[in-house]
Amino acid sequence: MNPSSPLEPIRALLSSTLDADEVARVLSGLAPLDPAAQKNAVNIGLILSDFSTKAATEYFRAVPAVLQSIGSDELAGWVGMGIQIAQQSSAGGIRFFKQGAAVFSKLSSKPLRERFIKLGITLAERDYNLALEYYQQAPVLLAHVSLSEGALAEWAEQGFALGKQDYTLAVEYFRTTPSLLVLLPIELLPKWISVGQKISSEKVLATLQFVRTSPEVFSKISSNADRTRLLDLAAEVAERQPALAATLFTEAASILPSFQALHLEGVLLDKALTLARFDGELGATLFLSGPKILKEMGRAAPHFTEWVEEGMALVKSGGAQAKAFFAFESKAAREAVDHFGTGVSLASISRMLKLFAEALSGRPVAIQPLSLLKSEGKADSEAPTTDGQTIYLPEHVNRFPDKTLNLEWYKVATAYQAGYLEFNTFTPKIQDTADLIESLQT
């Protein structure tokens, strides 16, 4: 290289940290630059080297690619932010410049880049780690969401304020909110943060789960009104049971679609929130049991609102009764479904089926719900079964559009299982077995 080359002053600098081949690669990347841009880039890099040789080395590696996205006159601002970071952490400075090309490729507007760097410099003076998170994530946000200068500053300040209370949550905030704010209006951000802070009082894992699943959850909700209701519901539950609130929120992505198909998602959120304001656990129980309730209601699902109203009448009489109702674990819950639809609950006809089975089999028979076997880990399907003493049947049947046909289904299923009892399937006689063996041998 010509001793008078503008690049010669940085050869010694690069040689102090890189081998000869790497120095050659860096210099060859700088060589094609426009002479004016090259001179400016070198001078600014030399100033940076006074603060951190390692950061300056990474700068010289990155600057050719960065200049494909920004003008030479913008280098000073970029390096100004990098100096603030490199002074506090050499590793942070290296990371800052290494990410430069990817960062600026997302910012096509010069005024936007200037606002971005101006704010970044002030943030880097306060906390270089969070400033690096801002530096990496703000371009992703600005590429998809139009924010005023004030709104961008507010977004960053929210993250820095979190950093004073919970550093892990602050880092997750910067990494998640770019995708979150595509779905959630920025004015709802403080409410979302408040819920996260309430949940964080329990376990860090629950908080991370809440933050990381937020974009997916909100993608399942079409209206801001319902997004607000979900946040309010989670906040009410989190007052006493933060972990339950985190579960409720993260499960929302799988709970809401079945209600949306019936245009009932707003009803579920509204009713659960009403209950939560009285008792957070009750509200969570209704919300988390939602898919099960719809399945049990079957064709009566359009009457979900009226069904919930019947359960609310139980709230004042006792929390246990109301919880069993909204978990769909009580006779009252099933009878309410029967009232609104064509289904039949086992609880309402179990005595009749017991007498029917005993008449067919000629022996005492108990009738129990299949859920009893499932809770003991002895069954994993909805098919009727028997153990020789008890016939196990589904708790509710709504297979047909007519109540009479659903009742007939129960009777046929009972008769089929009673046949096992009638013909001694579970209690074969020794003599009968011996006779069978003898007949097979002859």
C-alpha positions as CSV (number, residue, x, y, z in Angstrom):
1,M,0.0,0.0,0.0
2,N,1.2,3.5,-0.9
3,P,2.6,5.2,2.2
4,S,0.5,8.3,1.4
5,S,-2.7,6.2,1.2
6,P,-5.5,7.5,3.4
7,L,-5.7,4.0,4.8
8,E,-2.1,3.8,5.9
9,P,-2.8,5.5,9.3
10,I,-5.0,2.6,10.4
11,R,-2.7,-0.2,9.4
12,A,-0.8,0.0,12.6
13,L,-4.0,0.2,14.6
14,L,-5.4,-2.9,13.0
15,S,-2.1,-4.8,13.3
16,S,-2.3,-4.5,17.1
17,T,-5.4,-6.6,17.2
18,L,-5.5,-8.6,14.0
19,D,-3.2,-10.9,12.0
20,A,-1.8,-9.8,8.6
21,D,-4.4,-11.6,6.5
22,E,-7.3,-10.1,8.5
23,V,-5.7,-6.6,8.3
24,A,-5.6,-7.0,4.5
25,R,-9.2,-8.0,4.4
26,V,-10.4,-5.0,6.4
27,L,-8.3,-2.6,4.3
28,S,-9.5,-4.2,1.0
29,G,-13.1,-3.5,2.2
30,L,-12.3,0.1,2.8
31,A,-10.4,0.7,-0.4
32,P,-13.4,0.9,-2.8
33,L,-15.1,3.7,-0.9
34,D,-15.5,7.1,-2.4
35,P,-12.4,9.1,-1.5
36,A,-14.3,11.7,0.6
37,A,-16.3,9.0,2.4
38,Q,-13.2,7.0,2.9
39,K,-11.3,9.9,4.4
40,N,-14.2,10.8,6.7
41,A,-14.6,7.1,7.8
42,V,-10.9,6.8,8.6
43,N,-10.8,10.1,10.6
44,I,-13.9,9.2,12.7
45,G,-12.5,5.7,13.3
46,L,-9.2,7.1,14.5
47,I,-11.1,9.2,17.0
48,L,-13.0,6.1,18.2
49,S,-9.7,4.3,18.7
50,D,-8.7,6.8,21.4
51,F,-11.5,5.3,23.5
52,S,-11.4,1.6,22.4
53,T,-9.0,0.0,20.0
54,K,-11.1,-3.2,19.8
55,A,-14.3,-1.2,19.1
56,A,-12.5,0.8,16.4
57,T,-11.3,-2.4,14.8
58,E,-14.9,-3.7,14.6
59,Y,-15.9,-0.3,13.3
60,F,-13.5,-0.5,10.4
61,R,-14.7,-4.0,9.6
62,A,-18.4,-2.9,9.6
63,V,-18.3,0.6,8.0
64,P,-18.2,-0.4,4.3
65,A,-21.5,-2.3,4.8
66,V,-23.0,0.4,6.9
67,L,-22.3,3.1,4.3
68,Q,-24.5,1.1,1.9
69,S,-27.5,2.2,4.1
70,I,-26.4,5.6,5.4
71,G,-24.5,8.7,4.2
72,S,-20.9,9.5,5.2
73,D,-22.2,12.5,7.1
74,E,-24.2,10.3,9.4
75,L,-21.1,8.3,10.6
76,A,-20.3,10.9,13.4
77,G,-23.6,10.4,15.1
78,W,-23.4,6.6,14.9
79,V,-19.9,6.5,16.3
80,G,-20.9,9.1,19.0
81,M,-23.3,6.5,20.3
82,G,-20.8,3.8,20.0
83,I,-18.2,5.8,22.0
84,Q,-20.7,6.1,24.8
85,I,-21.1,2.4,24.9
86,A,-17.4,1.5,24.3
87,Q,-16.3,3.7,27.2
88,Q,-18.4,1.6,29.5
89,S,-17.7,-1.8,27.9
90,S,-15.2,-2.8,25.2
91,A,-17.3,-5.9,24.5
92,G,-20.4,-3.8,24.3
93,G,-18.7,-1.5,21.8
94,I,-17.6,-4.4,19.6
95,R,-21.2,-5.7,19.6
96,F,-22.5,-2.2,18.8
97,F,-20.5,-1.8,15.6
98,K,-20.8,-5.4,14.5
99,Q,-24.6,-5.0,14.4
100,G,-24.4,-1.7,12.5
101,A,-25.2,-3.0,9.0
102,A,-28.2,-5.0,10.1
103,V,-29.5,-2.1,12.2
104,F,-29.3,0.6,9.4
105,S,-30.7,-1.7,6.7
106,K,-34.1,-1.4,8.4
107,L,-34.1,2.4,8.5
108,S,-34.6,3.8,5.1
109,S,-35.3,7.4,6.1
110,K,-32.5,9.8,7.1
111,P,-34.7,11.9,9.5
112,L,-35.7,8.6,11.1
113,R,-32.1,7.5,11.5
114,E,-31.2,10.9,13.0
115,R,-34.0,10.7,15.6
116,F,-33.0,7.1,16.3
117,I,-29.3,7.9,16.9
118,K,-30.0,11.1,18.8
119,L,-32.2,9.2,21.3
120,G,-29.7,6.4,21.4
121,I,-26.9,8.6,22.5
122,T,-28.8,9.9,25.5
123,L,-29.8,6.3,26.5
124,A,-26.3,5.1,26.2
125,E,-25.1,7.6,28.7
126,R,-27.5,6.0,31.3
127,D,-27.2,2.3,30.7
128,Y,-25.2,0.8,27.9
129,N,-26.8,-2.7,28.1
130,L,-30.3,-1.4,27.7
131,A,-29.1,1.1,25.1
132,L,-27.8,-1.8,23.1
133,E,-31.2,-3.5,23.3
134,Y,-32.8,-0.3,22.1
135,Y,-30.2,0.0,19.3
136,Q,-31.0,-3.5,18.1
137,Q,-34.8,-3.5,18.5
138,A,-35.9,0.0,17.7
139,P,-35.2,-0.4,14.0
140,V,-37.4,-3.5,13.9
141,L,-40.2,-1.5,15.6
142,L,-39.8,1.5,13.4
143,A,-39.9,-0.7,10.3
144,H,-43.4,-1.8,11.1
145,V,-45.0,0.8,13.3
146,S,-45.1,4.5,12.6
147,L,-44.1,6.4,15.8
148,S,-43.7,10.1,16.4
149,E,-40.4,11.3,18.0
150,G,-42.3,11.6,21.3
151,A,-43.8,8.1,21.1
152,L,-40.4,6.5,20.3
153,A,-38.9,8.3,23.3
154,E,-41.9,7.1,25.5
155,W,-41.4,3.5,24.3
156,A,-37.7,3.6,25.2
157,E,-38.3,5.3,28.6
158,Q,-40.8,2.6,29.5
159,G,-38.0,0.0,29.0
160,F,-35.5,2.0,31.0
161,A,-38.0,2.5,33.8
162,L,-38.5,-1.3,33.9
163,G,-34.8,-1.7,34.2
164,K,-34.7,0.0,37.5
165,Q,-37.2,-2.5,38.9
166,D,-36.5,-5.7,37.0
167,Y,-33.6,-5.9,34.5
168,T,-34.7,-9.2,33.0
169,L,-38.1,-7.9,32.3
170,A,-36.6,-4.7,30.7
171,V,-34.5,-6.8,28.3
172,E,-37.6,-8.9,27.4
173,Y,-39.6,-5.7,26.9
174,F,-37.2,-4.4,24.3
175,R,-37.1,-7.7,22.5
176,T,-40.8,-8.4,22.5
177,T,-42.5,-5.0,22.0
178,P,-41.5,-4.5,18.4
179,S,-43.8,-7.4,17.4
180,L,-46.3,-6.6,20.1
181,L,-46.9,-3.0,19.0
182,V,-47.9,-4.2,15.6
183,L,-51.0,-5.5,17.3
184,L,-51.3,-3.5,20.5
185,P,-51.8,0.3,20.4
186,I,-49.0,2.1,22.2
187,E,-51.5,3.7,24.6
188,L,-52.2,0.1,26.0
189,L,-48.5,-0.5,26.7
190,P,-48.5,0.9,30.3
191,K,-51.4,-1.5,31.1
192,W,-49.6,-4.4,29.6
193,I,-46.4,-3.5,31.6
194,S,-48.5,-3.2,34.8
195,V,-49.8,-6.8,34.3
196,G,-46.3,-8.0,33.8
197,Q,-45.1,-6.3,36.9
198,K,-47.9,-7.9,39.0
199,I,-47.0,-11.3,37.6
200,S,-43.3,-10.8,38.3
201,S,-44.0,-10.7,42.0
202,E,-44.4,-14.5,41.9
203,K,-41.9,-16.1,39.6
204,V,-39.5,-14.9,36.8
205,L,-40.5,-17.8,34.6
206,A,-44.2,-16.8,34.7
207,T,-43.3,-13.2,33.8
208,L,-41.2,-14.3,30.8
209,Q,-44.0,-16.6,29.7
210,F,-46.4,-13.7,29.8
211,V,-44.1,-11.3,27.9
212,R,-43.0,-13.8,25.2
213,T,-46.5,-15.1,24.4
214,S,-48.1,-11.7,24.3
215,P,-47.7,-11.2,20.5
216,E,-49.3,-14.6,19.8
217,V,-52.1,-14.0,22.3
218,F,-53.0,-10.6,20.9
219,S,-52.8,-11.9,17.4
220,K,-55.9,-14.0,18.2
221,I,-57.9,-11.0,19.3
222,S,-59.3,-8.6,16.7
223,S,-60.5,-5.7,18.7
224,N,-58.7,-3.4,21.1
225,A,-61.7,-3.5,23.4
226,D,-61.2,-7.2,23.9
227,R,-57.4,-6.8,24.3
228,T,-58.1,-4.3,27.0
229,R,-60.6,-6.8,28.7
230,L,-58.0,-9.5,28.6
231,L,-55.4,-7.3,30.2
232,D,-57.9,-6.2,32.8
233,L,-58.8,-9.8,33.5
234,A,-55.2,-10.8,34.0
235,A,-54.6,-7.8,36.2
236,E,-57.5,-8.7,38.5
237,V,-56.4,-12.3,38.8
238,A,-52.8,-11.3,39.4
239,E,-53.7,-9.2,42.5
240,R,-53.8,-12.4,44.5
241,Q,-52.7,-15.2,42.2
242,P,-49.9,-14.0,39.8
243,A,-49.1,-17.5,38.5
244,L,-52.7,-18.2,37.7
245,A,-52.9,-14.9,35.8
246,A,-49.9,-15.9,33.7
247,T,-51.5,-19.2,32.9
248,L,-54.8,-17.5,32.0
249,F,-53.1,-15.1,29.7
250,T,-50.9,-17.6,27.9
251,E,-53.8,-20.0,27.5
252,A,-55.9,-17.3,25.9
253,A,-54.4,-18.0,22.4
254,S,-55.9,-21.5,22.5
255,I,-59.1,-20.6,24.4
256,L,-60.4,-17.7,22.3
257,P,-60.6,-19.2,18.8
258,S,-63.5,-21.6,19.6
259,F,-65.5,-18.6,21.0
260,Q,-64.6,-16.4,18.1
261,A,-66.2,-19.0,15.8
262,L,-69.5,-18.3,17.6
263,H,-68.8,-14.5,18.0
264,L,-68.8,-15.1,21.8
265,E,-65.2,-14.1,22.6
266,G,-66.3,-10.7,23.9
267,V,-68.9,-12.4,26.1
268,L,-66.4,-14.7,27.6
269,L,-64.0,-11.9,28.4
270,D,-66.7,-9.7,29.7
271,K,-68.2,-12.3,32.0
272,A,-64.9,-13.6,33.2
273,L,-63.8,-10.0,34.0
274,T,-67.1,-9.4,35.9
275,L,-66.5,-12.5,38.0
276,A,-62.8,-11.6,38.6
277,R,-63.7,-8.3,40.1
278,F,-65.6,-10.2,42.7
279,D,-63.2,-13.2,42.9
280,G,-60.2,-13.5,40.7
281,E,-60.1,-17.3,40.9
282,L,-63.7,-17.5,39.8
283,G,-63.0,-15.3,36.7
284,A,-60.0,-17.5,35.9
285,T,-62.0,-20.7,36.3
286,L,-64.7,-19.6,33.8
287,F,-62.1,-18.4,31.3
288,L,-59.9,-21.5,31.5
289,S,-62.9,-23.8,31.4
290,G,-64.3,-22.1,28.3
291,P,-63.5,-24.7,25.7
292,K,-64.7,-27.5,27.9
293,I,-68.0,-25.6,28.5
294,L,-68.6,-25.1,24.8
295,K,-67.9,-28.7,24.1
296,E,-70.3,-29.9,26.8
297,M,-73.0,-27.4,25.6
298,G,-72.8,-28.6,22.0
299,R,-75.7,-27.2,20.1
300,A,-76.7,-25.1,23.1
301,A,-73.5,-23.1,22.9
302,P,-75.3,-20.0,21.6
303,H,-76.9,-19.8,25.0
304,F,-73.5,-19.5,26.7
305,T,-74.4,-16.0,28.0
306,E,-77.6,-17.3,29.7
307,W,-75.7,-20.3,31.1
308,V,-73.1,-18.0,32.7
309,E,-75.9,-15.8,34.2
310,E,-77.3,-18.9,36.0
311,G,-73.9,-19.6,37.5
312,M,-73.5,-16.0,38.6
313,A,-76.7,-16.4,40.7
314,L,-74.6,-19.0,42.8
315,V,-71.8,-16.5,43.5
316,K,-73.5,-15.0,46.5
317,S,-74.6,-18.3,48.0
318,G,-71.1,-19.8,48.1
319,G,-67.8,-19.6,46.2
320,A,-67.3,-23.4,46.1
321,Q,-70.7,-23.9,44.4
322,A,-69.9,-21.2,41.9
323,K,-66.4,-22.5,41.2
324,A,-67.8,-26.0,40.6
325,F,-70.4,-24.6,38.2
326,F,-67.9,-22.5,36.1
327,A,-65.5,-25.5,36.0
328,F,-68.4,-27.5,34.7
329,E,-68.0,-30.0,37.5
330,S,-71.4,-29.7,39.2
331,K,-74.9,-31.1,38.6
332,A,-76.2,-27.6,38.4
333,A,-73.9,-26.8,35.5
334,R,-75.1,-29.8,33.5
335,E,-78.7,-29.2,34.3
336,A,-78.4,-25.6,33.1
337,V,-77.1,-26.9,29.7
338,D,-80.0,-29.4,29.5
339,H,-82.4,-26.5,30.1
340,F,-81.0,-24.5,27.1
341,G,-80.4,-27.3,24.7
342,T,-81.2,-30.8,23.5
343,G,-78.5,-32.6,25.4
344,V,-78.9,-34.9,28.4
345,S,-76.7,-35.0,31.5
346,L,-75.8,-38.3,33.2
347,A,-76.6,-36.8,36.6
348,S,-80.2,-36.2,35.6
349,I,-80.9,-39.8,34.5
350,S,-78.3,-41.9,36.4
351,R,-81.0,-43.4,38.7
352,M,-83.2,-44.4,35.8
353,L,-80.1,-46.0,34.0
354,K,-79.1,-47.8,37.2
355,L,-82.6,-49.5,37.5
356,F,-82.5,-50.3,33.8
357,A,-79.1,-51.9,34.0
358,E,-80.0,-53.9,37.1
359,A,-83.2,-55.2,35.4
360,L,-81.2,-56.4,32.4
361,S,-78.3,-58.0,34.3
362,G,-80.1,-59.2,37.4
363,R,-77.5,-57.8,39.7
364,P,-76.6,-54.6,41.6
365,V,-75.1,-52.0,39.2
366,A,-73.6,-48.6,39.9
367,I,-73.6,-45.8,37.3
368,Q,-70.7,-43.4,37.3
369,P,-69.2,-40.7,35.0
370,L,-66.2,-41.6,32.8
371,S,-64.4,-38.6,34.3
372,L,-64.0,-40.7,37.5
373,L,-61.9,-43.2,35.7
374,K,-60.0,-40.5,33.9
375,S,-59.1,-38.9,37.2
376,E,-57.7,-42.2,38.4
377,G,-55.7,-42.7,35.1
378,K,-57.8,-45.8,34.2
379,A,-59.4,-44.4,31.0
380,D,-58.4,-42.0,28.2
381,S,-61.4,-42.1,25.9
382,E,-65.1,-41.1,25.9
383,A,-66.3,-44.7,25.1
384,P,-68.6,-46.3,27.7
385,T,-67.1,-49.1,29.7
386,T,-67.6,-51.3,32.8
387,D,-65.4,-53.1,35.3
388,G,-68.1,-55.7,36.2
389,Q,-69.7,-53.7,39.0
390,T,-69.9,-50.2,37.7
391,I,-70.9,-48.8,34.3
392,Y,-69.0,-45.7,33.3
393,L,-70.7,-43.3,30.9
394,P,-70.0,-39.7,29.5
395,E,-71.3,-37.0,31.8
396,H,-73.2,-35.3,29.1
397,V,-74.5,-36.4,25.6
398,N,-75.5,-33.9,22.9
399,R,-74.9,-36.0,19.8
400,F,-78.3,-35.5,18.3
401,P,-80.6,-32.5,17.7
402,D,-83.3,-34.2,19.8
403,K,-83.3,-34.8,23.6
404,T,-85.2,-38.1,23.1
405,L,-82.5,-39.4,20.8
406,N,-79.7,-38.4,23.3
407,L,-81.6,-40.2,26.0
408,E,-81.9,-43.3,23.8
409,W,-78.1,-43.2,23.2
410,Y,-77.6,-43.5,27.0
411,K,-80.0,-46.4,27.2
412,V,-78.3,-48.3,24.3
413,A,-74.8,-47.7,25.8
414,T,-76.1,-48.9,29.2
415,A,-77.7,-52.0,27.7
416,Y,-74.5,-52.9,25.9
417,Q,-72.4,-52.6,29.0
418,A,-75.0,-54.5,31.1
419,G,-74.6,-57.4,28.7
420,Y,-71.1,-58.0,30.0
421,L,-72.6,-58.3,33.5
422,E,-75.5,-60.5,32.4
423,F,-73.3,-63.0,30.8
424,N,-70.7,-63.1,33.5
425,T,-67.8,-61.7,31.4
426,F,-66.0,-60.5,34.5
427,T,-66.9,-63.5,36.8
428,P,-66.5,-66.7,34.8
429,K,-67.4,-69.9,36.7
430,I,-64.5,-72.5,37.0
431,Q,-66.7,-75.3,35.9
432,D,-67.8,-73.5,32.8
433,T,-64.1,-72.9,32.0
434,A,-63.3,-76.5,32.6
435,D,-66.1,-77.6,30.3
436,L,-64.9,-75.3,27.6
437,I,-61.4,-76.7,27.8
438,E,-62.6,-80.3,27.7
439,S,-64.8,-79.6,24.6
440,L,-61.8,-78.1,22.8
441,Q,-59.7,-81.1,23.5
442,T,-62.1,-83.7,22.2
